[in-house]
């Protein structure tokens, strides 16, 4: 059975047009990656947890505060890895400068036997749809198009 994850794509409308909030993965493996590296704040969940509840929990863990708003489904996408992501959109003006992520541990440097802690998300930023199409992980890009369709309806 494929791993499942749930996430939230925040959006806002302003003088410069529609923008979406994306998160940059933390840790040394992502530190020098930019284009094609950003993601929705998301995380895995188990069978006993409702996907939207998991998306809200993961957002709070990765971004430092709970999301609010009217959550509208963007459906699911199967990633190249086989993971299935459930996503919701919500309009919000989240302050990206306030991101305070939870930590994860990994052996670093590799094969050193030393464990180090890193934030799951090292930063977040608002991007126009055009910028987001370049920044977001390829497998998650269809969520941007689904958001545009949702907002046009």
Backbone bond lengths (Angstrom), bond angles and torsions (degrees), N, CA, C in turn:
res aa  C-N    CA-C-N  psi(-1)  N-CA   C-N-CA  omega(-1)  CA-C   N-CA-C  phi
1 X - - - 1.461 - - 1.531 108.51 -
2 X 1.341 118.01 133.45 1.466 120.05 -177.59 1.526 111.93 -69.76
3 X 1.326 115.29 151.99 1.459 120.10 174.70 1.526 107.76 -67.43
4 X 1.328 115.15 148.59 1.456 119.63 179.36 1.513 109.33 -122.60
5 X 1.323 115.78 145.59 1.454 122.28 178.62 1.520 107.76 -137.71
6 X 1.325 115.07 161.33 1.463 120.64 178.80 1.515 108.64 -138.27
7 X 1.328 115.84 142.23 1.454 119.81 -178.13 1.514 113.28 -148.86
8 X 1.323 114.01 170.66 1.461 121.26 -178.48 1.520 109.34 -126.51
9 X 1.322 115.42 130.57 1.457 122.76 175.62 1.530 107.92 -105.72
10 X 1.323 115.75 102.64 1.464 118.98 177.13 1.520 109.15 -79.65
11 X 1.328 115.11 146.56 1.462 120.25 175.49 1.522 108.83 -137.17
12 X 1.321 114.33 157.71 1.465 120.69 175.38 1.523 108.08 -145.79
13 X 1.331 113.56 155.05 1.465 120.58 178.23 1.512 107.50 -118.12
14 X 1.299 116.18 133.26 1.453 119.87 -178.99 1.509 110.53 -148.64
15 X 1.321 116.36 -170.61 1.458 121.05 -178.86 1.527 112.65 -58.19
16 X 1.338 117.00 -29.27 1.463 119.68 -179.72 1.530 112.23 -91.95
17 X 1.336 117.16 6.54 1.456 120.75 177.62 1.519 113.05 100.98
18 X 1.319 115.32 -165.63 1.461 122.78 -177.43 1.526 110.28 -73.36
19 X 1.334 115.88 135.49 1.455 121.94 175.90 1.529 109.31 -132.52
20 X 1.341 115.99 152.63 1.459 122.25 176.19 1.525 108.91 -124.30
21 X 1.327 114.94 150.64 1.461 121.56 178.81 1.522 109.46 -96.08
22 X 1.328 116.02 124.02 1.452 121.61 176.34 1.519 109.62 -121.80
23 X 1.332 115.30 154.63 1.460 122.31 -179.51 1.525 109.39 -112.92
24 X 1.331 115.22 143.65 1.463 120.50 176.59 1.526 108.69 -101.12
25 X 1.339 118.48 125.14 1.465 120.59 -178.85 1.526 111.56 -61.61
26 X 1.315 115.47 140.47 1.450 121.05 178.27 1.520 111.60 -87.25
27 X 1.297 114.89 174.80 1.459 121.18 177.95 1.510 112.57 98.46
28 X 1.310 116.17 162.29 1.460 121.02 -174.35 1.524 115.01 -67.69
29 X 1.319 118.03 -23.91 1.460 119.84 -179.11 1.530 112.25 -71.13
30 X 1.329 117.44 -22.68 1.458 122.12 -177.42 1.524 113.27 -109.24
31 X 1.313 118.16 -6.93 1.462 121.48 -169.05 1.526 114.35 -57.67
32 X 1.306 118.31 -31.41 1.474 120.52 -177.77 1.523 112.86 -105.73
33 X 1.323 116.42 9.13 1.463 119.95 -179.02 1.521 109.70 -101.73
34 X 1.317 115.91 140.38 1.461 120.76 -179.93 1.527 110.10 -131.58
35 X 1.321 117.89 -73.36 1.459 120.29 -179.28 1.521 109.78 -65.67
36 X 1.332 115.40 129.31 1.453 120.59 -179.66 1.515 114.58 76.45
37 X 1.339 116.85 16.65 1.472 120.32 -177.41 1.527 113.66 -117.20
38 X 1.308 118.99 -19.06 1.463 122.50 -175.47 1.519 110.50 -77.54
39 X 1.328 116.10 159.43 1.465 121.30 -171.96 1.527 111.47 -147.20
40 X 1.327 115.56 164.22 1.464 119.92 166.10 1.520 106.86 -68.90
41 X 1.338 119.05 145.10 1.468 118.82 169.42 1.535 107.14 -63.20
42 X 1.318 116.47 118.86 1.462 120.53 -173.27 1.516 110.30 -157.27
43 X 1.314 115.10 169.34 1.454 119.92 176.56 1.507 110.95 -170.27
44 X 1.322 114.48 170.98 1.456 121.04 -176.76 1.523 111.65 -75.98
45 X 1.325 114.19 157.43 1.463 120.32 175.59 1.512 109.11 -142.80
46 X 1.319 115.05 167.15 1.462 120.82 -177.23 1.520 110.43 -107.25
47 X 1.311 115.30 173.71 1.469 121.25 -177.55 1.529 113.03 -58.76
48 X 1.325 118.04 -32.20 1.453 120.61 -175.90 1.521 114.52 -80.99
49 X 1.316 118.37 -2.65 1.462 121.88 -175.83 1.522 109.80 -111.51
50 X 1.334 116.38 135.75 1.464 120.08 176.34 1.525 108.59 -70.77
51 X 1.333 117.35 139.14 1.464 119.63 -177.11 1.536 114.90 -55.08
52 X 1.338 118.32 -42.48 1.470 119.24 179.92 1.519 110.96 -66.17
53 X 1.334 117.58 -38.88 1.467 120.28 176.46 1.528 110.22 -61.57
54 X 1.321 116.66 -40.64 1.468 120.99 178.27 1.526 110.78 -65.05
55 X 1.318 117.05 -40.99 1.471 120.92 179.56 1.528 110.69 -61.29
56 X 1.337 116.63 -43.12 1.472 120.55 178.59 1.528 110.96 -66.07
57 X 1.339 117.02 -42.38 1.460 120.90 178.89 1.520 110.80 -62.32
58 X 1.325 116.58 -46.87 1.462 120.94 -179.17 1.528 111.65 -63.98
59 X 1.330 116.86 -38.67 1.467 119.96 177.73 1.524 109.56 -59.77
60 X 1.320 116.09 -46.77 1.467 120.09 -179.52 1.528 110.89 -62.57
61 X 1.329 117.35 -42.86 1.467 120.95 179.86 1.525 112.00 -64.07
62 X 1.322 116.65 -41.10 1.460 120.29 -174.56 1.525 113.82 -87.07
63 X 1.320 117.68 -26.80 1.459 120.37 -174.80 1.527 113.02 -108.57
64 X 1.325 117.47 -17.33 1.457 120.42 175.54 1.506 115.98 97.78
65 X 1.315 118.50 -8.20 1.464 121.04 175.27 1.526 109.17 -150.63
66 X 1.322 114.50 155.05 1.465 120.25 -176.63 1.526 110.95 -72.83
67 X 1.323 116.75 141.55 1.459 119.78 175.56 1.524 109.85 -78.21
68 X 1.299 116.38 154.87 1.466 119.84 175.98 1.519 107.85 -137.33
69 X 1.318 114.50 167.54 1.454 118.97 177.10 1.505 112.27 125.51
70 X 1.316 114.07 -170.69 1.453 123.58 179.57 1.528 106.86 -96.04
71 X 1.325 117.55 106.30 1.457 122.00 -174.59 1.522 110.07 -85.84
72 X 1.333 115.57 122.38 1.460 122.03 -178.83 1.529 108.74 -115.22
73 X 1.313 116.70 130.03 1.452 121.36 -175.38 1.523 112.47 -65.01
74 X 1.327 114.64 136.85 1.465 121.98 171.77 1.528 109.66 -107.94
75 X 1.322 116.43 8.00 1.453 121.33 177.77 1.516 112.85 79.99
76 X 1.322 115.70 -157.71 1.461 121.35 -178.68 1.520 109.72 -123.70
77 X 1.321 114.90 156.26 1.459 122.27 174.72 1.520 108.66 -136.85
78 X 1.320 116.36 136.75 1.457 121.13 173.07 1.530 107.51 -89.87
79 X 1.323 115.82 125.42 1.454 122.28 -178.32 1.523 110.80 -83.51
80 X 1.340 117.56 160.98 1.472 119.76 176.85 1.534 112.70 -55.00
81 X 1.338 117.17 -28.72 1.469 121.68 178.63 1.524 112.54 -74.54
82 X 1.335 116.79 -12.32 1.457 121.55 -176.01 1.518 112.96 100.21
83 X 1.340 116.99 -15.62 1.467 120.99 178.59 1.532 109.14 -64.71
84 X 1.331 115.64 143.13 1.461 121.79 177.42 1.526 107.86 -106.89
85 X 1.340 116.32 126.36 1.467 121.38 179.88 1.520 109.49 -110.45
86 X 1.336 115.36 128.42 1.465 123.36 171.80 1.530 105.55 -97.55
87 X 1.330 118.04 136.14 1.470 118.95 -178.15 1.520 111.43 -137.16
88 X 1.331 113.80 151.72 1.458 123.00 176.57 1.518 108.33 -131.26
89 X 1.320 115.74 150.75 1.461 122.50 176.27 1.517 108.16 -110.67
90 X 1.324 115.28 147.15 1.457 120.75 176.17 1.524 108.13 -151.56
91 X 1.323 115.90 139.53 1.461 120.25 177.84 1.517 109.02 -82.53
92 X 1.319 116.47 129.89 1.457 121.98 -176.63 1.520 109.13 -161.80
93 X 1.316 116.04 159.38 1.462 120.60 174.96 1.523 108.68 -117.51
94 X 1.310 116.52 51.79 1.465 123.65 -179.55 1.534 110.00 -55.11
95 X 1.321 116.02 137.05 1.464 121.25 178.71 1.529 108.69 -84.17
96 X 1.316 117.34 103.30 1.465 122.22 -176.71 1.527 112.45 -62.71
97 X 1.315 117.63 -22.11 1.469 120.89 -179.63 1.530 112.05 -72.93
98 X 1.325 117.58 -12.78 1.467 120.99 -176.69 1.525 113.36 -94.30
99 X 1.314 118.70 7.27 1.462 121.53 -176.44 1.524 110.67 -58.20
100 X 1.330 114.58 127.61 1.466 121.81 175.03 1.521 106.21 -138.98
101 X 1.316 115.68 99.29 1.456 122.07 -172.51 1.522 112.61 -89.57
102 X 1.337 114.45 156.18 1.455 120.29 169.71 1.529 108.65 -70.31
103 X 1.322 116.41 170.21 1.462 121.35 -175.61 1.523 111.78 -111.56
104 X 1.326 115.95 157.23 1.460 121.63 171.05 1.522 107.48 -131.03
105 X 1.323 115.92 157.36 1.466 121.62 -179.85 1.513 110.30 -110.09
106 X 1.327 114.74 143.66 1.460 120.34 173.79 1.526 109.18 -154.02
107 X 1.302 115.23 157.24 1.457 119.55 176.97 1.534 108.06 -71.33
108 X 1.347 115.54 123.56 1.461 119.34 179.75 1.510 109.72 -151.89
109 X 1.287 117.41 132.32 1.467 129.49 -8.18 1.538 111.69 -62.85
110 X 1.330 115.36 160.09 1.464 119.38 -178.89 1.530 112.00 -55.03
111 X 1.310 114.93 141.79 1.470 124.49 177.76 1.534 112.96 61.01
112 X 1.343 116.61 19.60 1.467 120.29 179.88 1.528 112.10 -89.56
113 X 1.343 115.42 -19.11 1.455 119.55 -175.39 1.524 112.74 79.83
114 X 1.330 117.86 0.66 1.469 121.81 179.60 1.525 110.02 -101.54
115 X 1.327 115.01 135.09 1.456 120.53 177.31 1.533 108.85 -97.21
116 X 1.311 115.47 140.27 1.469 121.06 177.58 1.520 108.11 -131.65
117 X 1.333 116.32 153.93 1.468 121.51 177.90 1.517 109.60 -107.29
118 X 1.343 114.53 142.21 1.457 122.00 -179.49 1.529 108.49 -139.38
119 X 1.341 117.79 150.90 1.467 119.26 175.31 1.532 110.06 -71.02
120 X 1.337 115.94 143.27 1.466 118.70 175.96 1.524 110.99 -63.39
121 X 1.337 115.80 -34.82 1.463 122.52 176.96 1.515 106.98 -126.03
122 X 1.332 117.22 125.18 1.466 118.15 -179.77 1.524 113.39 -94.71
123 X 1.327 116.48 -17.02 1.465 120.35 175.39 1.527 109.29 -168.32
124 X 1.328 114.65 163.56 1.463 121.32 175.39 1.520 107.23 -136.65
125 X 1.322 115.70 156.98 1.467 119.34 -179.74 1.528 109.65 -156.39
126 X 1.324 114.11 155.04 1.453 121.79 174.78 1.522 108.13 -91.33
127 X 1.334 115.85 135.67 1.468 121.76 179.62 1.522 109.78 -132.30
128 X 1.335 115.62 147.13 1.462 119.29 169.05 1.529 106.84 -65.21
129 X 1.309 117.05 163.48 1.467 120.64 179.26 1.532 109.75 -59.01
130 X 1.328 117.03 -40.53 1.461 120.44 -179.57 1.529 110.86 -62.19
131 X 1.333 117.22 -44.99 1.469 121.10 177.77 1.528 110.70 -65.31
132 X 1.331 115.73 -43.73 1.468 120.79 -178.03 1.525 111.26 -60.53
133 X 1.315 117.72 -36.50 1.467 120.55 178.62 1.533 111.19 -59.70
134 X 1.309 116.91 -30.72 1.471 121.35 179.19 1.529 111.86 -84.83
135 X 1.327 117.06 -32.90 1.460 121.71 -173.84 1.526 113.77 -84.07
136 X 1.333 117.15 -35.27 1.465 121.41 -171.58 1.533 111.86 -72.32
137 X 1.331 115.53 150.35 1.462 120.77 173.41 1.527 108.95 -55.39
138 X 1.308 116.83 136.89 1.464 122.59 -175.11 1.529 112.75 -51.57
139 X 1.325 116.96 -42.56 1.460 120.76 -177.20 1.522 114.44 -68.59
140 X 1.346 116.78 -17.29 1.463 120.69 179.59 1.531 112.94 -99.55
141 X 1.318 117.72 -8.56 1.466 121.63 -177.51 1.539 113.56 -54.82
142 X 1.334 120.05 -36.58 1.467 118.23 178.97 1.536 114.00 -59.11
143 X 1.340 118.10 -23.22 1.467 118.78 176.60 1.533 110.75 -62.90
144 X 1.331 118.07 -32.04 1.472 121.00 177.97 1.527 110.20 -64.97
145 X 1.328 115.92 -42.66 1.468 119.87 179.63 1.526 110.88 -67.63
146 X 1.333 116.12 -37.21 1.469 119.94 177.95 1.526 110.34 -66.37
147 X 1.319 117.31 -35.26 1.470 119.86 175.92 1.522 110.09 -62.95
148 X 1.312 117.33 -46.71 1.471 120.26 178.84 1.520 111.45 -59.34
149 X 1.318 117.61 -42.28 1.467 121.96 177.56 1.530 110.48 -62.21
150 X 1.324 116.32 -44.27 1.469 121.40 179.45 1.532 110.51 -60.69
151 X 1.320 117.21 -44.07 1.463 120.79 -177.66 1.527 112.55 -72.74
152 X 1.335 117.11 -24.22 1.467 120.80 178.04 1.520 112.16 -79.26
153 X 1.352 116.63 -20.48 1.478 119.11 -176.38 1.508 112.25 -84.74
